[in-house]
C-alpha cells in the first residue's frame, strides 16, 4: 500500500519529483501522510479517485485500481483514507489507523 502511494506521488509530483512523508500519533490514531508537490488533482475529480479503475484526466500510466485497493485495506482496518489537494500545491494522502488495530 505504501509503495503504491509513494509511486503515485513520484508519478504526479511535478518536475522536481519531491515527496514528503510523515508518520505521527494523533489522538488515538497512527497517521501517515504522503504528499507530492505536483499540480494536484482537479477538484471535480477528487470525489472519484478512490473508485476502482478511475484514471481521471492524468496522462500518467496506471490501471486506476491502486487507490481503490489502498482505500479498501485501510477501511478493513477501521481506518480513514483521505485524499486532498495540499495548500500551496500538490496532493496529500492521509491514512489514519486506530491504535490497537
LINWOWO-V125539 format. One record per helix or strand of 2 or more residues. SS is the DSSP state (h for helix, s for strand). FROM is the first residue (numbers start at 1). TO is the last residue. If there is no record, write none. Layout:
ss:SS from:FROM to:TO
ss:SS from:FROM to:TO
This chain:
ss:h from:2 to:12
ss:s from:19 to:26
ss:s from:29 to:36
ss:h from:43 to:46
ss:h from:66 to:76
ss:s from:80 to:85
ss:s from:91 to:98
